[in-house]
């Protein structure tokens, strides 16, 4: 794919609401600019930087710099789209890169969520902070797991099955942390991630089961 491709050619049909409305509008411009450089950065290097930004939100949240933490999360979320876009623009997409990106995303998300839970400990106490951290992390991982296993078993990405849109994808979860950080309400952000993740998992599982029964994929 040439670096002159349209923004639409760099998007994915499984993109979440925040990716479609905000992140891709910025990341595709960055990717095209980088792809035109004499030596474009490695997609893997971009994955590392994006993950570092999100993970850095953990200590920022924990130290009380919630607004900076939120900004770091959203910047990392936007940059997370750049690695795949550069890979497609420069013909360097690979399964190895996809695996690295997936693992880094999970580690970064966990770090950010635990940092936010430490910030919430002032009002919840240690036990409450541990509980909300566990709930938010499990919701985060459940959505990712559902997407990965659902696509493998149903033969179609869950976001493309049924009427429920991808309202709990990573882009939405990180944007929720961004808003919570800027507002100085990490607890509200963690609660929203938990409720959204579990609700989406339950409803999307029902849609997947119906789809697999009708299509014979089960």
Backbone as JSON Lines, residues from 0, in Angstrom:
{"i":0,"aa":"X","n":[0.84,-1.18,0.0],"ca":[0.0,0.0,0.0],"c":[0.88,1.24,0.0]}
{"i":1,"aa":"X","n":[0.57,2.2,-0.8],"ca":[1.38,3.41,-0.86],"c":[1.01,4.35,0.25]}
{"i":2,"aa":"X","n":[1.95,5.27,0.55],"ca":[1.7,6.22,1.64],"c":[0.7,7.28,1.27]}
{"i":3,"aa":"X","n":[0.21,7.25,0.04],"ca":[-0.78,8.23,-0.39],"c":[-2.2,7.71,-0.27]}
{"i":4,"aa":"X","n":[-2.36,6.53,0.39],"ca":[-3.68,5.95,0.53],"c":[-4.6,6.83,1.32]}
{"i":5,"aa":"X","n":[-5.87,6.65,1.14],"ca":[-6.85,7.48,1.84],"c":[-6.95,7.05,3.28]}
{"i":6,"aa":"X","n":[-7.55,7.92,4.12],"ca":[-7.73,7.57,5.52],"c":[-8.59,6.34,5.67]}
{"i":7,"aa":"X","n":[-9.6,6.21,4.79],"ca":[-10.48,5.06,4.87],"c":[-9.76,3.75,4.66]}
{"i":8,"aa":"X","n":[-8.69,3.76,3.85],"ca":[-7.95,2.53,3.59],"c":[-7.14,2.1,4.79]}
{"i":9,"aa":"X","n":[-6.97,2.97,5.78],"ca":[-6.19,2.65,6.97],"c":[-7.07,2.29,8.16]}
{"i":10,"aa":"X","n":[-8.35,2.52,8.05],"ca":[-9.25,2.18,9.14],"c":[-9.61,0.7,9.08]}
{"i":11,"aa":"X","n":[-10.23,0.21,10.14],"ca":[-10.67,-1.17,10.2],"c":[-12.17,-1.22,10.51]}
{"i":12,"aa":"X","n":[-12.89,-2.17,9.93],"ca":[-14.33,-2.25,10.19],"c":[-14.65,-2.54,11.65]}
{"i":13,"aa":"X","n":[-13.67,-3.05,12.39],"ca":[-13.89,-3.37,13.8],"c":[-13.55,-2.21,14.73]}
{"i":14,"aa":"X","n":[-13.17,-1.07,14.17],"ca":[-12.85,0.1,14.99],"c":[-14.01,0.47,15.9]}
{"i":15,"aa":"X","n":[-13.68,0.88,17.12],"ca":[-14.71,1.32,18.05],"c":[-15.16,2.73,17.75]}
{"i":16,"aa":"X","n":[-16.11,3.21,18.54],"ca":[-16.69,4.53,18.31],"c":[-15.66,5.65,18.41]}
{"i":17,"aa":"X","n":[-14.8,5.59,19.42],"ca":[-13.81,6.64,19.61],"c":[-12.77,6.61,18.49]}
{"i":18,"aa":"X","n":[-12.4,5.43,18.06],"ca":[-11.44,5.32,16.95],"c":[-11.99,5.95,15.69]}
{"i":19,"aa":"X","n":[-13.25,5.66,15.39],"ca":[-13.84,6.17,14.15],"c":[-14.03,7.68,14.2]}
{"i":20,"aa":"X","n":[-14.5,8.17,15.34],"ca":[-14.85,9.59,15.43],"c":[-13.68,10.5,15.77]}
{"i":21,"aa":"X","n":[-12.64,9.97,16.42],"ca":[-11.56,10.83,16.88],"c":[-10.16,10.28,16.56]}
{"i":22,"aa":"X","n":[-9.84,9.13,17.1],"ca":[-8.46,8.65,17.02],"c":[-7.92,8.51,15.61]}
{"i":23,"aa":"X","n":[-8.69,7.89,14.71],"ca":[-8.21,7.66,13.35],"c":[-8.01,8.97,12.59]}
{"i":24,"aa":"X","n":[-8.79,9.96,12.91],"ca":[-8.66,11.26,12.23],"c":[-7.29,11.88,12.51]}
{"i":25,"aa":"X","n":[-6.73,11.55,13.67],"ca":[-5.41,12.07,14.04],"c":[-4.3,11.08,13.66]}
{"i":26,"aa":"X","n":[-4.5,9.81,14.01],"ca":[-3.44,8.82,13.8],"c":[-3.1,8.62,12.33]}
{"i":27,"aa":"X","n":[-4.09,8.67,11.45],"ca":[-3.79,8.46,10.03],"c":[-2.94,9.58,9.46]}
{"i":28,"aa":"X","n":[-3.13,10.79,9.95],"ca":[-2.3,11.91,9.51],"c":[-0.86,11.73,9.98]}
{"i":29,"aa":"X","n":[-0.72,11.29,11.23],"ca":[0.61,11.04,11.76],"c":[1.29,9.92,10.97]}
{"i":30,"aa":"X","n":[0.55,8.86,10.7],"ca":[1.11,7.7,10.0],"c":[1.57,8.05,8.59]}
{"i":31,"aa":"X","n":[0.76,8.83,7.87],"ca":[1.13,9.21,6.51],"c":[2.37,10.1,6.51]}
{"i":32,"aa":"X","n":[2.46,10.98,7.5],"ca":[3.64,11.85,7.6],"c":[4.88,11.03,7.89]}
{"i":33,"aa":"X","n":[4.76,10.07,8.83],"ca":[5.9,9.24,9.18],"c":[6.31,8.32,8.04]}
{"i":34,"aa":"X","n":[5.31,7.8,7.31],"ca":[5.59,6.89,6.2],"c":[6.34,7.57,5.07]}
{"i":35,"aa":"X","n":[6.22,8.89,4.98],"ca":[6.91,9.63,3.92],"c":[8.37,9.95,4.29]}
{"i":36,"aa":"X","n":[8.73,9.68,5.57],"ca":[10.11,9.96,5.97],"c":[11.06,9.0,5.26]}
{"i":37,"aa":"X","n":[12.31,9.43,5.15],"ca":[13.31,8.58,4.5],"c":[13.44,7.24,5.21]}
{"i":38,"aa":"X","n":[13.39,7.28,6.55],"ca":[13.44,6.06,7.34],"c":[12.25,6.04,8.31]}
{"i":39,"aa":"X","n":[11.14,5.52,7.86],"ca":[9.96,5.46,8.74],"c":[10.26,4.62,9.97]}
{"i":40,"aa":"X","n":[9.7,4.97,11.1],"ca":[9.94,4.18,12.32],"c":[9.37,2.77,12.19]}
{"i":41,"aa":"X","n":[9.95,1.86,12.91],"ca":[9.44,0.49,12.93],"c":[8.08,0.46,13.61]}
{"i":42,"aa":"X","n":[7.12,-0.29,13.07],"ca":[5.81,-0.41,13.73],"c":[5.95,-0.93,15.16]}
{"i":43,"aa":"X","n":[6.91,-1.83,15.38],"ca":[7.12,-2.37,16.73],"c":[7.59,-1.27,17.68]}
{"i":44,"aa":"X","n":[8.44,-0.38,17.19],"ca":[8.92,0.73,18.03],"c":[7.76,1.64,18.42]}
{"i":45,"aa":"X","n":[6.85,1.87,17.47],"ca":[5.68,2.7,17.76],"c":[4.79,2.01,18.79]}
{"i":46,"aa":"X","n":[4.66,0.68,18.69],"ca":[3.87,-0.08,19.67],"c":[4.43,0.1,21.07]}
{"i":47,"aa":"X","n":[5.76,0.08,21.18],"ca":[6.41,0.23,22.49],"c":[6.15,1.62,23.06]}
{"i":48,"aa":"X","n":[6.28,2.65,22.23],"ca":[6.06,4.02,22.69],"c":[4.61,4.21,23.11]}
{"i":49,"aa":"X","n":[3.67,3.69,22.32],"ca":[2.25,3.82,22.65],"c":[1.93,3.13,23.98]}
{"i":50,"aa":"X","n":[2.49,1.94,24.16],"ca":[2.25,1.2,25.41],"c":[2.89,1.93,26.58]}
{"i":51,"aa":"X","n":[4.06,2.51,26.37],"ca":[4.74,3.24,27.44],"c":[3.9,4.43,27.9]}
{"i":52,"aa":"X","n":[3.29,5.14,26.96],"ca":[2.47,6.29,27.31],"c":[1.28,5.88,28.18]}
{"i":53,"aa":"X","n":[0.61,4.81,27.78],"ca":[-0.55,4.34,28.56],"c":[-0.1,3.85,29.93]}
{"i":54,"aa":"X","n":[0.99,3.08,29.96],"ca":[1.49,2.55,31.23],"c":[1.96,3.68,32.15]}
{"i":55,"aa":"X","n":[2.51,4.74,31.58],"ca":[2.99,5.87,32.37],"c":[1.86,6.54,33.14]}
{"i":56,"aa":"X","n":[0.63,6.33,32.67],"ca":[-0.51,6.91,33.37],"c":[-0.67,6.29,34.75]}
{"i":57,"aa":"X","n":[-0.18,5.05,34.92],"ca":[-0.29,4.38,36.21],"c":[0.35,5.17,37.33]}
{"i":58,"aa":"X","n":[1.66,5.43,37.26],"ca":[2.29,6.22,38.32],"c":[1.77,7.66,38.38]}
{"i":59,"aa":"X","n":[1.35,8.21,37.25],"ca":[0.8,9.56,37.26],"c":[-0.51,9.6,38.04]}
{"i":60,"aa":"X","n":[-1.36,8.61,37.81],"ca":[-2.6,8.52,38.58],"c":[-2.28,8.36,40.06]}
{"i":61,"aa":"X","n":[-1.37,7.43,40.35],"ca":[-1.06,7.1,41.74],"c":[-0.47,8.28,42.5]}
{"i":62,"aa":"X","n":[0.25,9.15,41.8],"ca":[0.88,10.31,42.44],"c":[-0.02,11.53,42.47]}
{"i":63,"aa":"X","n":[-1.26,11.38,42.0],"ca":[-2.21,12.47,42.08],"c":[-2.28,13.37,40.86]}
{"i":64,"aa":"X","n":[-1.47,13.07,39.85],"ca":[-1.49,13.89,38.63],"c":[-2.49,13.28,37.64]}
{"i":65,"aa":"X","n":[-3.76,13.32,38.03],"ca":[-4.78,12.62,37.26],"c":[-4.99,13.2,35.87]}
{"i":66,"aa":"X","n":[-4.91,14.52,35.73],"ca":[-5.11,15.14,34.42],"c":[-4.01,14.72,33.45]}
{"i":67,"aa":"X","n":[-2.76,14.75,33.92],"ca":[-1.65,14.31,33.09],"c":[-1.79,12.84,32.73]}
{"i":68,"aa":"X","n":[-2.26,12.06,33.69],"ca":[-2.47,10.63,33.45],"c":[-3.5,10.43,32.34]}
{"i":69,"aa":"X","n":[-4.58,11.18,32.41],"ca":[-5.61,11.06,31.38],"c":[-5.1,11.43,30.01]}
{"i":70,"aa":"X","n":[-4.31,12.5,29.94],"ca":[-3.74,12.93,28.66],"c":[-2.79,11.86,28.11]}
{"i":71,"aa":"X","n":[-1.97,11.28,29.0],"ca":[-1.03,10.23,28.58],"c":[-1.78,9.03,28.01]}
{"i":72,"aa":"X","n":[-2.87,8.67,28.66],"ca":[-3.68,7.53,28.19],"c":[-4.23,7.79,26.79]}
{"i":73,"aa":"X","n":[-4.79,8.97,26.58],"ca":[-5.39,9.27,25.28],"c":[-4.34,9.4,24.18]}
{"i":74,"aa":"X","n":[-3.19,9.99,24.49],"ca":[-2.11,10.07,23.51],"c":[-1.64,8.67,23.12]}
{"i":75,"aa":"X","n":[-1.52,7.81,24.13],"ca":[-1.13,6.43,23.85],"c":[-2.16,5.7,23.02]}
{"i":76,"aa":"X","n":[-3.44,5.99,23.28],"ca":[-4.52,5.36,22.52],"c":[-4.47,5.77,21.05]}
{"i":77,"aa":"X","n":[-4.22,7.05,20.81],"ca":[-4.13,7.53,19.43],"c":[-2.92,6.92,18.74]}
{"i":78,"aa":"X","n":[-1.79,6.92,19.45],"ca":[-0.56,6.37,18.87],"c":[-0.66,4.87,18.65]}
{"i":79,"aa":"X","n":[-1.53,4.21,19.4],"ca":[-1.71,2.77,19.25],"c":[-2.22,2.41,17.86]}
{"i":80,"aa":"X","n":[-2.89,3.36,17.22],"ca":[-3.36,3.09,15.86],"c":[-2.28,3.31,14.82]}
{"i":81,"aa":"X","n":[-1.25,4.08,15.19],"ca":[-0.2,4.43,14.23],"c":[0.64,3.22,13.84]}
{"i":82,"aa":"X","n":[0.93,2.33,14.8],"ca":[1.79,1.19,14.49],"c":[1.21,0.33,13.37]}
{"i":83,"aa":"X","n":[-0.07,0.01,13.48],"ca":[-0.7,-0.8,12.45],"c":[-0.83,-0.06,11.12]}
{"i":84,"aa":"X","n":[-1.08,1.23,11.21],"ca":[-1.22,2.03,9.98],"c":[0.12,2.12,9.24]}
{"i":85,"aa":"X","n":[1.19,2.34,9.98],"ca":[2.51,2.39,9.35],"c":[2.86,1.03,8.76]}
{"i":86,"aa":"X","n":[2.51,-0.03,9.48],"ca":[2.79,-1.38,8.99],"c":[2.1,-1.62,7.66]}
{"i":87,"aa":"X","n":[0.86,-1.15,7.54],"ca":[0.13,-1.34,6.29],"c":[0.65,-0.42,5.19]}
{"i":88,"aa":"X","n":[1.01,0.79,5.55],"ca":[1.52,1.74,4.56],"c":[2.87,1.33,4.0]}
{"i":89,"aa":"X","n":[3.71,0.73,4.83],"ca":[5.06,0.38,4.42],"c":[5.23,-1.11,4.11]}
{"i":90,"aa":"X","n":[4.14,-1.85,4.19],"ca":[4.21,-3.28,3.87],"c":[4.94,-4.1,4.91]}
{"i":91,"aa":"X","n":[4.91,-3.65,6.17],"ca":[5.64,-4.36,7.22],"c":[4.71,-5.0,8.25]}
{"i":92,"aa":"X","n":[3.47,-5.25,7.87],"ca":[2.54,-5.91,8.79],"c":[2.97,-7.36,8.99]}
{"i":93,"aa":"X","n":[2.9,-7.84,10.22],"ca":[3.31,-9.21,10.51],"c":[2.56,-9.74,11.72]}
{"i":94,"aa":"X","n":[2.49,-11.05,11.85],"ca":[1.85,-11.67,13.01],"c":[2.67,-11.43,14.26]}
{"i":95,"aa":"X","n":[3.99,-11.39,14.1],"ca":[4.86,-11.13,15.25],"c":[4.56,-9.74,15.82]}
{"i":96,"aa":"X","n":[4.44,-8.75,14.94],"ca":[4.12,-7.4,15.38],"c":[2.75,-7.33,16.03]}
{"i":97,"aa":"X","n":[1.79,-8.07,15.48],"ca":[0.43,-8.06,16.04],"c":[0.43,-8.67,17.44]}
{"i":98,"aa":"X","n":[1.21,-9.74,17.62],"ca":[1.28,-10.37,18.94],"c":[1.94,-9.44,19.94]}
{"i":99,"aa":"X","n":[3.04,-8.81,19.54],"ca":[3.73,-7.88,20.42],"c":[2.8,-6.75,20.84]}
{"i":100,"aa":"X","n":[2.07,-6.21,19.89],"ca":[1.15,-5.1,20.16],"c":[0.07,-5.52,21.15]}
{"i":101,"aa":"X","n":[-0.45,-6.73,20.97],"ca":[-1.51,-7.22,21.85],"c":[-1.02,-7.37,23.29]}
{"i":102,"aa":"X","n":[0.16,-7.97,23.45],"ca":[0.7,-8.19,24.8],"c":[1.02,-6.85,25.47]}
{"i":103,"aa":"X","n":[1.63,-5.94,24.73],"ca":[1.96,-4.62,25.28],"c":[0.7,-3.86,25.68]}
{"i":104,"aa":"X","n":[-0.34,-3.97,24.86],"ca":[-1.61,-3.29,25.18],"c":[-2.16,-3.76,26.51]}
{"i":105,"aa":"X","n":[-2.14,-5.09,26.72],"ca":[-2.7,-5.62,27.96],"c":[-1.88,-5.17,29.17]}
{"i":106,"aa":"X","n":[-0.57,-5.22,29.05],"ca":[0.28,-4.8,30.17],"c":[0.08,-3.32,30.49]}
{"i":107,"aa":"X","n":[0.01,-2.51,29.44],"ca":[-0.17,-1.07,29.63],"c":[-1.52,-0.77,30.27]}
{"i":108,"aa":"X","n":[-2.57,-1.45,29.81],"ca":[-3.9,-1.23,30.38],"c":[-3.94,-1.57,31.86]}
{"i":109,"aa":"X","n":[-3.32,-2.69,32.2],"ca":[-3.3,-3.11,33.61],"c":[-2.58,-2.08,34.47]}
{"i":110,"aa":"X","n":[-1.45,-1.57,33.97],"ca":[-0.69,-0.56,34.72],"c":[-1.52,0.7,34.94]}
{"i":111,"aa":"X","n":[-2.21,1.15,33.89],"ca":[-3.02,2.37,34.0],"c":[-4.18,2.17,34.96]}
{"i":112,"aa":"X","n":[-4.82,1.02,34.89],"ca":[-5.97,0.75,35.75],"c":[-5.55,0.64,37.22]}
{"i":113,"aa":"X","n":[-4.45,-0.03,37.48],"ca":[-3.99,-0.14,38.86],"c":[-3.58,1.21,39.41]}
{"i":114,"aa":"X","n":[-2.97,2.04,38.56],"ca":[-2.62,3.38,39.01],"c":[-3.86,4.19,39.36]}
{"i":115,"aa":"X","n":[-4.89,4.07,38.52],"ca":[-6.14,4.78,38.79],"c":[-6.8,4.27,40.07]}
{"i":116,"aa":"X","n":[-6.67,2.97,40.32],"ca":[-7.26,2.41,41.54],"c":[-6.54,2.92,42.79]}
{"i":117,"aa":"X","n":[-5.22,3.15,42.68],"ca":[-4.48,3.72,43.8],"c":[-4.93,5.15,44.07]}
{"i":118,"aa":"X","n":[-5.23,5.87,42.99],"ca":[-5.74,7.23,43.15],"c":[-7.11,7.22,43.82]}
{"i":119,"aa":"X","n":[-7.88,6.18,43.54],"ca":[-9.21,6.07,44.13],"c":[-9.17,5.56,45.56]}
{"i":120,"aa":"X","n":[-8.0,5.09,46.0],"ca":[-7.89,4.52,47.35],"c":[-8.14,5.55,48.43]}
{"i":121,"aa":"X","n":[-7.97,6.83,48.12],"ca":[-8.2,7.87,49.12],"c":[-9.65,7.9,49.58]}
{"i":122,"aa":"X","n":[-10.55,7.5,48.7],"ca":[-11.97,7.5,49.07],"c":[-12.5,6.09,49.34]}
{"i":123,"aa":"X","n":[-11.81,5.08,48.81],"ca":[-12.29,3.71,48.96],"c":[-11.56,2.92,50.04]}
{"i":124,"aa":"X","n":[-10.31,3.32,50.3],"ca":[-9.49,2.53,51.2],"c":[-8.8,1.41,50.43]}
{"i":125,"aa":"X","n":[-7.82,0.74,51.02],"ca":[-7.06,-0.3,50.33],"c":[-7.91,-1.45,49.78]}
{"i":126,"aa":"X","n":[-8.84,-1.92,50.59],"ca":[-9.67,-3.05,50.16],"c":[-10.57,-2.66,48.99]}
{"i":127,"aa":"X","n":[-11.19,-1.49,49.1],"ca":[-12.06,-1.04,48.02],"c":[-11.28,-0.78,46.75]}
{"i":128,"aa":"X","n":[-10.07,-0.23,46.88],"ca":[-9.24,0.03,45.71],"c":[-8.85,-1.27,45.02]}
{"i":129,"aa":"X","n":[-8.51,-2.28,45.81],"ca":[-8.15,-3.58,45.24],"c":[-9.34,-4.19,44.52]}
{"i":130,"aa":"X","n":[-10.52,-4.02,45.09],"ca":[-11.73,-4.59,44.49],"c":[-12.06,-3.92,43.16]}
{"i":131,"aa":"X","n":[-12.01,-2.59,43.11],"ca":[-12.35,-1.9,41.87],"c":[-11.28,-2.14,40.81]}
{"i":132,"aa":"X","n":[-10.02,-2.3,41.24],"ca":[-8.95,-2.61,40.29],"c":[-9.19,-3.97,39.66]}
{"i":133,"aa":"X","n":[-9.52,-4.96,40.5],"ca":[-9.77,-6.31,40.0],"c":[-10.97,-6.32,39.05]}
{"i":134,"aa":"X","n":[-12.0,-5.58,39.41],"ca":[-13.21,-5.53,38.58],"c":[-12.93,-4.89,37.22]}
{"i":135,"aa":"X","n":[-12.2,-3.77,37.22],"ca":[-11.92,-3.07,35.98],"c":[-10.96,-3.85,35.09]}
{"i":136,"aa":"X","n":[-9.94,-4.45,35.69],"ca":[-8.99,-5.26,34.91],"c":[-9.69,-6.47,34.3]}
{"i":137,"aa":"X","n":[-10.53,-7.13,35.08],"ca":[-11.24,-8.3,34.56],"c":[-12.18,-7.92,33.43]}
{"i":138,"aa":"X","n":[-12.84,-6.76,33.54],"ca":[-13.72,-6.3,32.47],"c":[-12.91,-6.01,31.21]}
{"i":139,"aa":"X","n":[-11.75,-5.37,31.39],"ca":[-10.86,-5.06,30.28],"c":[-10.43,-6.34,29.56]}
{"i":140,"aa":"X","n":[-9.99,-7.32,30.32],"ca":[-9.5,-8.56,29.74],"c":[-10.64,-9.39,29.13]}
{"i":141,"aa":"X","n":[-11.82,-9.33,29.74],"ca":[-12.96,-10.1,29.22],"c":[-13.34,-9.66,27.8]}
{"i":142,"aa":"X","n":[-13.37,-8.35,27.58],"ca":[-13.73,-7.84,26.26],"c":[-12.69,-8.29,25.22]}
{"i":143,"aa":"X","n":[-11.43,-8.17,25.58],"ca":[-10.36,-8.58,24.67],"c":[-10.45,-10.07,24.38]}
{"i":144,"aa":"X","n":[-10.68,-10.87,25.41],"ca":[-10.78,-12.31,25.24],"c":[-11.98,-12.7,24.39]}
{"i":145,"aa":"X","n":[-13.11,-12.03,24.65],"ca":[-14.31,-12.31,23.87],"c":[-14.08,-12.03,22.39]}
{"i":146,"aa":"X","n":[-13.42,-10.91,22.08],"ca":[-13.15,-10.57,20.69],"c":[-12.24,-11.6,20.03]}
{"i":147,"aa":"X","n":[-11.2,-12.02,20.75],"ca":[-10.23,-12.96,20.17],"c":[-10.85,-14.34,19.97]}
{"i":148,"aa":"X","n":[-11.47,-14.87,21.02],"ca":[-12.05,-16.22,20.93],"c":[-13.31,-16.22,20.08]}
{"i":149,"aa":"X","n":[-14.1,-15.16,20.19],"ca":[-15.32,-15.09,19.4],"c":[-15.03,-15.1,17.91]}
{"i":150,"aa":"X","n":[-14.0,-14.36,17.5],"ca":[-13.64,-14.35,16.08],"c":[-13.15,-15.71,15.62]}
{"i":151,"aa":"X","n":[-12.41,-16.39,16.48],"ca":[-11.88,-17.71,16.12],"c":[-12.99,-18.74,15.99]}
{"i":152,"aa":"X","n":[-13.93,-18.74,16.9],"ca":[-14.98,-19.75,16.9],"c":[-16.13,-19.43,15.95]}
{"i":153,"aa":"X","n":[-16.47,-18.15,15.83],"ca":[-17.6,-17.77,14.97],"c":[-17.16,-17.49,13.55]}
{"i":154,"aa":"X","n":[-15.85,-17.3,13.34],"ca":[-15.35,-17.01,12.0],"c":[-15.61,-15.58,11.59]}
{"i":155,"aa":"X","n":[-15.97,-14.74,12.55],"ca":[-16.27,-13.34,12.27],"c":[-16.04,-12.54,13.54]}
{"i":156,"aa":"X","n":[-15.44,-11.37,13.4],"ca":[-15.16,-10.57,14.59],"c":[-16.47,-10.21,15.29]}
{"i":157,"aa":"X","n":[-16.54,-10.4,16.6],"ca":[-17.77,-10.1,17.35],"c":[-18.32,-8.7,17.12]}
{"i":158,"aa":"X","n":[-17.45,-7.72,16.88],"ca":[-17.92,-6.36,16.66],"c":[-18.77,-6.25,15.4]}
{"i":159,"aa":"X","n":[-18.63,-7.22,14.49],"ca":[-19.38,-7.22,13.24],"c":[-20.59,-8.14,13.29]}
{"i":160,"aa":"X","n":[-20.85,-8.69,14.47],"ca":[-21.98,-9.6,14.65],"c":[-23.07,-8.9,15.47]}
{"i":161,"aa":"X","n":[-24.3,-9.03,15.03],"ca":[-25.41,-8.47,15.79],"c":[-25.53,-6.95,15.66]}
{"i":162,"aa":"X","n":[-26.41,-6.39,16.47],"ca":[-26.7,-4.96,16.4],"c":[-25.87,-4.11,17.36]}
{"i":163,"aa":"X","n":[-25.35,-4.74,18.4],"ca":[-24.6,-3.99,19.4],"c":[-23.24,-3.57,18.83]}
{"i":164,"aa":"X","n":[-22.97,-2.27,18.73],"ca":[-21.68,-1.8,18.2],"c":[-20.56,-2.04,19.2]}
{"i":165,"aa":"X","n":[-19.35,-1.78,18.76],"ca":[-18.18,-1.99,19.62],"c":[-18.04,-0.83,20.61]}
{"i":166,"aa":"X","n":[-18.87,-0.88,21.64],"ca":[-18.92,0.23,22.6],"c":[-18.0,0.02,23.79]}
{"i":167,"aa":"X","n":[-17.27,-1.1,23.81],"ca":[-16.38,-1.37,24.95],"c":[-14.98,-1.75,24.48]}
{"i":168,"aa":"X","n":[-14.64,-1.37,23.25],"ca":[-13.31,-1.65,22.74],"c":[-12.25,-0.87,23.51]}
{"i":169,"aa":"X","n":[-11.0,-1.17,23.23],"ca":[-9.9,-0.51,23.96],"c":[-9.95,1.01,23.79]}
{"i":170,"aa":"X","n":[-10.3,1.46,22.61],"ca":[-10.36,2.91,22.38],"c":[-11.36,3.58,23.31]}
{"i":171,"aa":"X","n":[-12.5,2.93,23.52],"ca":[-13.53,3.48,24.41],"c":[-13.09,3.41,25.87]}
{"i":172,"aa":"X","n":[-12.49,2.28,26.25],"ca":[-12.04,2.13,27.64],"c":[-10.97,3.16,28.0]}
{"i":173,"aa":"X","n":[-10.02,3.36,27.09],"ca":[-8.96,4.33,27.36],"c":[-9.51,5.76,27.34]}
{"i":174,"aa":"X","n":[-10.46,6.03,26.45],"ca":[-11.05,7.36,26.41],"c":[-11.81,7.64,27.7]}
{"i":175,"aa":"X","n":[-12.41,6.59,28.26],"ca":[-13.1,6.74,29.55],"c":[-12.12,7.1,30.65]}
{"i":176,"aa":"X","n":[-10.94,6.46,30.65],"ca":[-9.9,6.8,31.62],"c":[-9.39,8.21,31.41]}
{"i":177,"aa":"X","n":[-9.3,8.61,30.14],"ca":[-8.88,9.97,29.82],"c":[-9.84,10.99,30.42]}
{"i":178,"aa":"X","n":[-11.12,10.81,30.18],"ca":[-12.13,11.73,30.71],"c":[-12.11,11.73,32.24]}
{"i":179,"aa":"X","n":[-11.98,10.54,32.83],"ca":[-11.97,10.44,34.29],"c":[-10.75,11.14,34.87]}
{"i":180,"aa":"X","n":[-9.61,11.0,34.18],"ca":[-8.39,11.64,34.66],"c":[-8.49,13.15,34.6]}
{"i":181,"aa":"X","n":[-8.95,13.68,33.48],"ca":[-9.07,15.12,33.32],"c":[-10.07,15.69,34.33]}
{"i":182,"aa":"X","n":[-11.12,14.92,34.61],"ca":[-12.14,15.38,35.56],"c":[-11.72,15.14,37.01]}
{"i":183,"aa":"X","n":[-10.6,14.44,37.2],"ca":[-10.17,14.14,38.56],"c":[-11.05,13.13,39.25]}
{"i":184,"aa":"X","n":[-11.67,12.23,38.47],"ca":[-12.58,11.24,39.02],"c":[-12.18,9.83,38.58]}
{"i":185,"aa":"X","n":[-11.02,9.34,39.05],"ca":[-10.57,8.01,38.62],"c":[-11.53,6.89,39.02]}
{"i":186,"aa":"X","n":[-12.17,7.03,40.16],"ca":[-13.12,6.0,40.59],"c":[-14.28,5.88,39.62]}
{"i":187,"aa":"X","n":[-14.8,7.02,39.18],"ca":[-15.91,7.0,38.22],"c":[-15.47,6.34,36.92]}
{"i":188,"aa":"X","n":[-14.25,6.6,36.5],"ca":[-13.75,6.0,35.28],"c":[-13.64,4.49,35.4]}
{"i":189,"aa":"X","n":[-13.12,4.02,36.51],"ca":[-12.98,2.57,36.72],"c":[-14.36,1.9,36.8]}
{"i":190,"aa":"X","n":[-15.29,2.55,37.46],"ca":[-16.64,2.0,37.56],"c":[-17.29,1.91,36.17]}
{"i":191,"aa":"X","n":[-17.07,2.95,35.35],"ca":[-17.64,2.95,34.0],"c":[-17.04,1.85,33.15]}
{"i":192,"aa":"X","n":[-15.72,1.66,33.25],"ca":[-15.05,0.6,32.49],"c":[-15.59,-0.77,32.9]}
{"i":193,"aa":"X","n":[-15.79,-0.94,34.2],"ca":[-16.31,-2.22,34.7],"c":[-17.72,-2.5,34.2]}
{"i":194,"aa":"X","n":[-18.61,-1.54,34.37],"ca":[-19.99,-1.73,33.95],"c":[-20.1,-1.92,32.44]}
{"i":195,"aa":"X","n":[-19.37,-1.09,31.69],"ca":[-19.43,-1.18,30.24],"c":[-18.86,-2.5,29.75]}
{"i":196,"aa":"X","n":[-17.73,-2.91,30.33],"ca":[-17.09,-4.15,29.89],"c":[-17.94,-5.37,30.15]}
{"i":197,"aa":"X","n":[-18.51,-5.45,31.34],"ca":[-19.33,-6.63,31.67],"c":[-20.64,-6.64,30.89]}
{"i":198,"aa":"X","n":[-21.27,-5.47,30.77],"ca":[-22.52,-5.41,30.02],"c":[-22.3,-5.81,28.56]}
{"i":199,"aa":"X","n":[-21.24,-5.27,27.98],"ca":[-20.94,-5.59,26.58],"c":[-20.63,-7.07,26.42]}
{"i":200,"aa":"X","n":[-19.86,-7.63,27.35],"ca":[-19.5,-9.05,27.25],"c":[-20.73,-9.94,27.28]}
{"i":201,"aa":"X","n":[-21.64,-9.65,28.19],"ca":[-22.86,-10.47,28.31],"c":[-23.73,-10.34,27.06]}
{"i":202,"aa":"X","n":[-24.0,-9.1,26.64],"ca":[-24.89,-8.88,25.5],"c":[-24.27,-9.38,24.19]}
{"i":203,"aa":"X","n":[-22.97,-9.16,24.03],"ca":[-22.33,-9.6,22.79],"c":[-22.2,-11.12,22.74]}
{"i":204,"aa":"X","n":[-22.04,-11.75,23.91],"ca":[-22.0,-13.21,23.94],"c":[-23.34,-13.78,23.48]}
{"i":205,"aa":"X","n":[-24.43,-13.17,23.91],"ca":[-25.76,-13.62,23.48],"c":[-25.89,-13.48,21.96]}
{"i":206,"aa":"X","n":[-25.43,-12.34,21.42],"ca":[-25.51,-12.15,19.97],"c":[-24.64,-13.16,19.24]}
{"i":207,"aa":"X","n":[-23.47,-13.46,19.78],"ca":[-22.58,-14.43,19.15],"c":[-23.2,-15.82,19.14]}
{"i":208,"aa":"X","n":[-23.8,-16.21,20.24],"ca":[-24.43,-17.53,20.33],"c":[-25.55,-17.66,19.3]}
{"i":209,"aa":"X","n":[-26.35,-16.62,19.17],"ca":[-27.44,-16.65,18.19],"c":[-26.88,-16.71,16.77]}
{"i":210,"aa":"X","n":[-25.83,-15.96,16.52],"ca":[-25.22,-15.95,15.2],"c":[-24.63,-17.31,14.85]}
{"i":211,"aa":"X","n":[-23.96,-17.94,15.83],"ca":[-23.34,-19.24,15.58],"c":[-24.39,-20.33,15.36]}
{"i":212,"aa":"X","n":[-25.51,-20.22,16.05],"ca":[-26.59,-21.2,15.85],"c":[-27.19,-21.07,14.45]}
{"i":213,"aa":"X","n":[-27.41,-19.82,14.02],"ca":[-28.02,-19.6,12.71],"c":[-27.07,-19.93,11.56]}
{"i":214,"aa":"X","n":[-25.8,-19.62,11.75],"ca":[-24.83,-19.81,10.67],"c":[-24.26,-21.23,10.64]}
{"i":215,"aa":"X","n":[-24.5,-22.0,11.69],"ca":[-23.96,-23.35,11.76],"c":[-22.53,-23.38,12.2]}
{"i":216,"aa":"X","n":[-22.02,-22.27,12.71],"ca":[-20.62,-22.21,13.13],"c":[-20.4,-22.98,14.44]}
{"i":217,"aa":"X","n":[-21.5,-23.25,15.14],"ca":[-21.35,-23.97,16.4],"c":[-21.32,-25.45,16.22]}
